[in-house]
Amino acid sequence: MTEAEYRQVFITTAATYLDPRTALKLRPLPRDMVWVIVQCLNKVRAAMGQVPVTMTLTNLFLSLEPDLPETALRPGDLLFLSRFGQTQGVAVVFRTAPNLKVLSIVGNRVAELDAHKQFVRTGSRMQCRSTGKWFSLTQEDIQSPAWSSFEFPKTYYSTKGNNSELVASVLETQGFRRVENVQTAGLVWTQTVKQADGLGIREGKQLFNHVPGLSSLFTTKKSFRHITKQIPNFPTPLTFDLTDQYDYVTFLTSAQAAGTKWILKPLAMNQGIGISLVSNIVQFRKSLQSGTESRKKVIQLYIANPLLLDGHKFDIRYYVLIVRCKPMVVLRYTDFYIRRSLNPYSLESSDMLTHLTNAHQQKAHPEFERLKEESIWSKQRFEQSLGSAVVAGIERGIIDCLSRLMFCVVSRAEQRLGSFELLGVDFMLDSSLRLYMLEANVNPALYTDTEELRTVIPKMVADALSVVHRVHAGVQDYLSGTRFQLVLP
């Protein structure tokens, strides 16, 4: 490729992910920007007929040639722009003479700069590493870092709730034995991370089915709002955290709110509990300002034109497994299912069962026992309805969303050896097939009330526990025989 072609590919790709209108609102997010750079470089690789690669920040550094002097740089080399020891952005060299010109991503802006002048003006130190070797790598060539493994007894301790009987049955089938003393358990399974308080779970000695601090990162309505707004062009409905003063004032003054329907959600509830619709936004704003309506909620623009299946609203339940977090390894389960409302969709309906698709809410339907098999559709039935090519495209969008979200989370999650987490992530489509990520839930429901749930959930739990066991025991081929696939790294 010529320099001009390379430059155009880089700018076009970066512009896909970065919105200049929000440039002043986002702080620089170095690891997110590395993700964007990887997308840009993979576009170039594709144009050159090379296989794209996926890199974590650690592997990216490992694969690059050592720090280079400016005189040794070549077009295509990757620069890390640093100031006071903290990375401020990343850039790619596109011209080396007469002055070193680079295309940089700083914050969420793409800019062309003269690196020599930048160095003189800011006093920033540039750490220059060559991507020449990296361009020639394939996924198979990348050497994974050595993972710490440890020995643990095949015993488990479990609290009650959320079909813990299924978890126990799977563990016992895999050779684990139940114990009542948590200190003698090799694996500890609790419904919430708070239930583990005081149990004295030992890092690097026991497996534990929660990653501490995850809820503050992205698995509550509040944290999900604040993490996703830091990811450029992330596909979520317009959302405001009413406990956040900036969001609160913006919502009160937003012209977009008038004449539209909104959905109001408690900050830390699940299963659709406490959710309501807001149609009279003027009255709702007055209630907020007078204090008669609590601000401990998030409010989200309602997707008024959802894609329908036989006239019924639906969402997609997708399972994600953080199989370890030191280093973080994220998997997705390939066999997802559809959660479908039993009521025909009508925007004007006052029945929340029409608008909420989760299984817990649908159980309240007066004819649930007779119609329950229609509330959960398989992936195969979904493909028959929309076409396998359409569903494959939807899933590519889901994988992209998950990759971007988890890349943002990976740098902030607690690095605790032995911790893992099973997540239920929900997606929705509008009538134009635009994909939205709605939320990510810890402790997703494991109940098997329908034939499809009995097909998916037990196998998913068995695969998840098998993978967790293998990863932490140091087994290299830990995905063998399961339906999990890598998201990160």
C-alpha positions in Angstrom: 0.0 0.0 0.0 1.1 3.6 -0.6 1.4 6.1 2.2 -1.7 7.8 0.9 -3.7 4.6 0.8 -2.5 3.6 4.3 -3.4 7.1 5.6 -6.9 6.9 4.1 -7.6 3.4 5.6 -6.5 4.5 9.0 -8.6 7.7 9.0 -11.7 5.9 7.6 -11.5 3.1 10.2 -10.8 5.3 13.1 -13.7 7.6 12.1 -16.0 4.5 12.3 -15.4 4.2 16.0 -14.7 7.8 17.1 -17.3 10.6 17.3 -15.7 14.0 17.2 -18.8 15.6 18.6 -18.0 14.1 22.0 -14.3 14.8 21.9 -14.5 17.3 24.8 -16.6 15.0 27.0 -14.3 11.9 27.2 -11.1 11.6 29.0 -8.3 9.8 27.3 -8.7 6.1 27.6 -5.4 4.5 26.6 -6.5 0.9 26.4 -9.7 1.7 24.5 -7.5 3.7 22.1 -5.2 0.7 21.6 -8.3 -1.3 20.7 -9.1 1.3 18.0 -5.6 1.1 16.7 -5.8 -2.7 16.5 -9.0 -2.2 14.4 -7.2 0.3 12.1 -4.2 -2.0 11.6 -6.4 -5.0 10.9 -8.1 -3.0 8.2 -4.6 -2.4 6.7 -3.8 -6.1 7.1 -7.0 -7.0 5.3 -6.2 -4.7 2.4 -2.8 -6.4 2.2 -4.4 -9.8 2.1 -3.2 -10.7 5.6 -5.1 -12.4 8.4 -6.4 -10.0 11.1 -5.2 -10.6 14.7 -6.6 -9.9 18.1 -4.3 -8.5 20.7 -4.4 -7.6 24.4 -2.3 -4.7 25.5 0.1 -7.1 27.1 0.5 -9.2 24.0 0.7 -6.1 21.8 3.8 -4.9 23.8 5.3 -8.4 23.8 5.0 -8.7 20.0 6.5 -5.3 19.2 10.2 -4.7 18.6 11.9 -2.9 21.4 11.9 0.9 21.9 13.4 2.5 18.8 15.1 5.9 18.2 13.2 8.3 16.0 15.6 7.8 13.1 14.8 4.1 12.9 11.0 4.6 12.6 9.2 3.5 9.4 5.7 4.1 8.0 3.4 1.9 9.9 5.3 1.9 13.2 3.2 2.3 16.4 3.9 5.1 18.9 2.8 5.5 22.4 2.6 9.1 23.3 3.4 9.6 27.0 3.5 12.5 29.4 4.6 12.3 33.1 4.7 8.6 32.9 1.1 8.1 31.9 0.0 7.1 28.4 -2.0 9.8 26.7 -2.6 8.3 23.3 -1.3 6.1 20.5 -0.3 7.0 16.9 0.9 5.5 13.7 3.7 6.8 11.6 2.8 7.6 8.0 5.8 9.7 7.0 9.3 9.8 8.3 10.9 12.6 6.3 11.6 15.5 6.4 9.6 15.5 9.7 8.2 12.6 11.6 4.4 12.8 10.7 1.9 10.6 12.6 -1.8 10.1 12.7 -2.7 10.0 16.4 -5.7 9.0 18.5 -5.7 11.1 21.7 -8.8 10.9 23.8 -11.3 10.1 21.0 -9.9 12.3 18.3 -8.0 11.5 15.2 -5.4 14.1 14.4 -2.4 14.5 12.1 0.6 15.9 13.9 4.3 16.6 13.4 5.9 14.5 16.1 9.0 16.6 16.3 7.0 19.7 17.0 4.8 17.9 19.4 7.8 16.7 21.3 9.2 20.3 21.5 5.9 21.9 22.4 4.8 19.6 25.1 7.9 18.0 26.4 6.1 14.6 26.0 8.2 11.5 25.8 7.4 9.3 22.9 7.8 5.6 23.3 8.4 4.2 19.8 7.9 0.5 19.1 8.0 -1.0 15.6 4.9 -2.8 14.3 6.9 -4.3 11.4 7.2 -7.7 13.0 3.6 -7.5 14.3 2.2 -7.0 10.8 3.5 -10.4 9.9 2.0 -12.2 12.9 -1.0 -14.4 12.7 -3.2 -15.4 15.7 -1.4 -18.8 15.9 2.0 -17.0 16.1 1.1 -15.0 19.2 2.6 -16.6 22.3 0.2 -16.4 25.2 1.8 -15.3 28.4 2.4 -17.9 31.1 -0.7 -18.3 33.2 -0.5 -19.0 36.9 -2.3 -22.3 37.8 -2.8 -23.9 41.2 -4.0 -27.1 42.7 -7.3 -27.2 44.5 -9.3 -30.1 45.9 -12.4 -31.4 44.0 -14.7 -30.3 46.7 -17.3 -27.5 46.6 -19.4 -25.2 48.9 -22.6 -23.7 47.6 -25.3 -21.4 48.9 -29.0 -21.9 48.1 -31.0 -20.2 45.4 -31.2 -19.7 41.6 -31.3 -23.4 40.8 -28.2 -24.2 42.9 -29.3 -27.8 42.6 -28.3 -27.7 39.0 -24.9 -26.4 39.8 -24.4 -29.0 42.5 -25.5 -31.8 40.1 -23.1 -30.6 37.4 -20.2 -30.4 39.9 -20.9 -33.8 41.3 -21.0 -35.3 37.8 -17.6 -33.7 37.1 -16.2 -35.5 40.2 -16.6 -32.7 42.9 -17.8 -33.6 46.4 -19.9 -31.2 48.5 -18.5 -30.0 51.8 -20.1 -27.8 54.5 -16.9 -26.2 55.6 -16.0 -23.4 53.1 -12.3 -23.6 54.1 -12.0 -27.2 52.7 -13.8 -26.3 49.4 -11.9 -26.1 46.2 -14.7 -24.2 44.6 -17.1 -21.8 46.3 -20.4 -20.9 44.6 -22.6 -18.1 46.0 -25.5 -16.2 44.5 -24.0 -12.8 45.2 -20.5 -11.6 46.0 -21.8 -10.3 49.4 -22.7 -13.8 50.5 -19.0 -14.5 50.5 -18.2 -11.8 53.0 -16.6 -13.4 56.1 -16.1 -16.7 54.4 -12.4 -16.1 54.0 -12.0 -17.2 50.4 -8.3 -17.6 49.6 -6.9 -16.2 46.4 -4.9 -18.7 44.4 -6.2 -21.5 46.7 -9.9 -21.7 45.9 -12.1 -21.1 42.9 -14.8 -18.4 43.5 -17.7 -17.7 41.1 -17.5 -13.9 41.4 -15.1 -11.2 40.4 -15.0 -8.6 43.2 -16.0 -5.1 42.2 -17.6 -6.1 38.9 -20.9 -4.5 39.8 -19.2 -1.2 40.2 -17.7 -1.6 36.7 -20.7 -2.5 34.5 -23.3 -5.0 35.9 -25.7 -2.5 37.6 -27.9 -0.1 35.7 -25.8 2.8 37.0 -22.3 1.3 36.3 -23.4 0.1 32.8 -24.5 3.6 31.9 -21.2 5.1 33.0 -18.9 2.5 31.4 -20.7 2.5 28.0 -20.7 6.3 27.7 -16.9 6.1 27.7 -16.9 3.8 24.6 -17.3 5.8 21.4 -20.4 4.9 19.4 -21.4 2.1 21.7 -24.9 0.8 20.8 -27.0 1.4 23.8 -30.3 3.3 24.0 -30.0 6.9 25.2 -29.7 6.6 29.0 -29.4 9.0 32.0 -28.4 8.2 35.5 -30.6 10.4 37.6 -28.3 10.2 40.6 -25.6 11.9 38.5 -25.9 15.6 38.5 -24.7 16.1 35.0 -27.0 13.4 33.6 -29.9 14.8 35.7 -29.6 18.3 34.4 -29.1 17.1 30.9 -32.2 15.0 31.1 -34.3 17.9 32.5 -33.2 20.2 29.7 -33.1 17.7 26.8 -35.4 18.6 24.0 -35.3 15.0 22.8 -37.3 13.9 25.8 -40.5 15.7 24.8 -43.1 13.5 23.2 -41.2 10.3 23.6 -41.7 7.2 25.8 -39.1 6.3 28.4 -38.4 3.3 30.5 -37.5 3.9 34.2 -35.3 1.3 36.0 -34.2 1.0 39.6 -30.4 1.1 40.0 -29.6 -2.3 41.2 -32.6 -4.6 40.7 -32.9 -7.4 38.2 -35.7 -9.7 36.7 -37.6 -6.6 35.6 -38.6 -5.7 39.2 -39.6 -2.1 39.7 -39.4 -1.1 36.0 -42.1 1.3 34.7 -42.8 3.3 31.6 -42.9 7.1 31.4 -45.2 8.6 28.8 -45.9 12.0 30.3 -42.3 13.3 30.4 -43.4 16.9 31.5 -45.2 15.6 34.5 -42.3 13.2 35.3 -39.8 16.1 35.3 -42.0 18.1 37.6 -42.1 15.1 40.0 -38.3 14.8 39.9 -37.9 18.5 40.7 -40.4 18.5 43.5 -38.9 15.4 45.1 -42.0 13.2 44.8 -40.2 10.9 42.4 -37.0 9.3 43.5 -33.8 10.0 41.6 -32.2 6.6 42.5 -33.0 5.3 39.1 -31.8 5.4 35.5 -34.1 6.4 32.7 -33.7 5.1 29.2 -35.2 6.0 25.9 -37.7 3.3 25.1 -37.1 1.5 21.8 -40.6 2.2 20.4 -40.0 0.3 17.1 -38.6 -3.1 18.2 -38.1 -5.9 15.7 -41.0 -8.4 16.3 -41.3 -12.1 16.0 -44.8 -13.0 14.9 -46.0 -9.7 16.3 -44.3 -10.1 19.7 -41.5 -8.2 21.2 -38.3 -10.1 22.1 -34.7 -9.8 23.3 -31.6 -12.0 23.1 -30.1 -13.6 26.1 -26.4 -14.2 25.6 -24.0 -15.9 28.1 -20.5 -14.5 28.7 -18.0 -16.2 31.0 -15.1 -14.3 32.6 -13.2 -17.6 33.0 -10.3 -16.0 34.8 -9.2 -12.5 35.7 -5.4 -12.8 36.2 -5.0 -12.3 33.3 -8.6 -11.7 32.2 -9.9 -14.2 29.7 -13.5 -13.7 28.4 -15.5 -16.3 26.6 -18.9 -16.3 24.9 -21.4 -19.2 24.7 -22.4 -19.8 21.1 -25.9 -21.2 21.9 -28.0 -18.2 22.8 -31.8 -18.1 23.0 -34.7 -15.6 22.5 -36.9 -14.3 25.3 -40.3 -13.4 23.8 -43.3 -11.6 25.3 -46.5 -13.6 25.4 -48.6 -10.5 24.6 -48.8 -9.1 21.1 -46.8 -5.9 20.9 -48.5 -2.5 21.1 -46.7 0.7 22.0 -49.8 2.0 23.7 -50.3 -1.1 25.9 -50.4 -0.4 29.6 -49.5 -4.1 30.5 -45.8 -4.3 31.4 -45.8 -7.9 30.2 -46.1 -6.5 26.7 -42.9 -4.4 27.1 -40.7 -6.6 29.3 -39.5 -9.8 27.8 -37.5 -11.4 30.6 -38.6 -14.9 31.8 -39.3 -13.8 35.4 -41.9 -11.3 34.2 -43.5 -13.6 31.7 -44.2 -16.1 34.4 -46.9 -13.7 35.7 -48.8 -14.0 32.5 -52.2 -15.6 33.2 -51.7 -18.2 30.5 -48.0 -18.9 31.1 -48.4 -22.6 31.7 -50.2 -23.1 28.5 -48.0 -20.7 26.4 -44.6 -20.9 28.1 -42.9 -22.8 25.3 -43.6 -19.7 23.1 -41.8 -17.4 25.6 -38.4 -18.9 24.8 -37.2 -19.5 21.3 -34.1 -21.4 20.3 -31.3 -20.0 18.2 -32.4 -22.4 15.4 -36.0 -21.2 15.5 -34.8 -17.6 15.4 -32.7 -18.5 12.3 -35.8 -20.1 10.6 -37.7 -16.9 11.3 -35.1 -14.3 10.1 -32.8 -16.4 8.0 -29.4 -17.8 9.0 -27.4 -15.1 7.2 -29.3 -12.3 9.1 -28.7 -14.0 12.4 -25.1 -14.5 11.7 -24.8 -10.8 11.0 -26.6 -10.1 14.3 -24.2 -12.3 16.2 -21.2 -10.6 14.6 -22.6 -7.3 16.0 -23.0 -8.9 19.4 -19.4 -10.2 19.4 -18.2 -6.7 18.5 -20.2 -5.2 21.4 -18.8 -7.7 23.8 -15.2 -7.2 22.7 -15.4 -3.4 23.0 -17.1 -3.6 26.4 -14.8 -6.2 27.9 -11.7 -4.4 26.6 -12.8 -1.3 28.5 -13.4 -3.4 31.6 -10.3 -5.5 31.5 -8.0 -2.7 32.7 -10.2 -1.9 35.7 -11.2 -5.3 37.0 -9.6 -6.7 40.1 -6.8 -9.1 39.2 -7.7 -12.0 41.5 -6.4 -15.5 40.8 -9.2 -18.1 41.1 -12.2 -15.7 40.5 -14.6 -16.2 37.6 -18.0 -14.9 36.7 -20.9 -16.0 34.6 -22.9 -13.1 33.0 -26.2 -12.9 31.2 -26.0 -10.1 28.6 -29.2 -8.9 26.9 -29.6 -7.4 23.4 -32.5 -6.0 21.4 -33.0 -5.1 17.8 -35.2 -2.4 16.3 -37.2 -2.8 13.1 -34.3 -1.7 11.0 -32.1 -4.5 12.6 -30.1 -2.0 14.6 -28.6 -3.8 17.6 -28.7 -2.4 21.1 -27.0 -3.8 24.2 -29.4 -3.4 27.1 -27.5 -4.6 30.2 -25.2 -7.2 31.7 -26.3 -9.2 34.7 -24.4 -11.2 37.3 -26.1 -14.3 38.7 -28.2 -14.8 35.6 -31.3 -17.0 36.1 -30.5 -20.7 35.7 -34.1 -22.0 36.0 -35.3 -24.5 33.4 -39.0 -23.8 33.0 -39.2 -24.6 29.3 -37.9 -27.2 27.0 -35.5 -24.8 25.3 -34.1 -23.7 28.7 -33.6 -27.3 29.7 -31.7 -27.8 26.4 -29.4 -24.7 26.8 -28.8 -24.0 30.5 -27.6 -27.4 31.9 -25.1 -27.8 29.0 -24.0 -24.2 29.4 -23.4 -24.6 33.2 -21.5 -27.9 32.6 -19.3 -26.3 29.9 -18.6 -23.2 32.1 -17.6 -25.2 35.1 -15.5 -27.6 33.0 -13.7 -24.6 31.4 -13.1 -22.9 34.8 -11.7 -26.1 36.2 -9.3 -26.7 33.2 -8.1 -23.1 33.0 -7.1 -22.8 36.6 -5.6 -26.3 36.6 -3.3 -25.2 33.7 -4.9 -27.3 30.9 -3.9 -25.8 27.6 -6.8 -27.0 25.5 -9.4 -25.8 27.9 -12.2 -25.1 25.3 -12.2 -28.6 23.9 -15.6 -30.2 23.8 -17.5 -27.1 24.9 -19.6 -24.5 23.1 -17.5 -21.6 24.5 -15.4 -19.4 22.2 -12.8 -16.7 23.0 -13.8 -13.0 23.1 -10.7 -11.7 24.8 -7.7 -12.1 24.3 
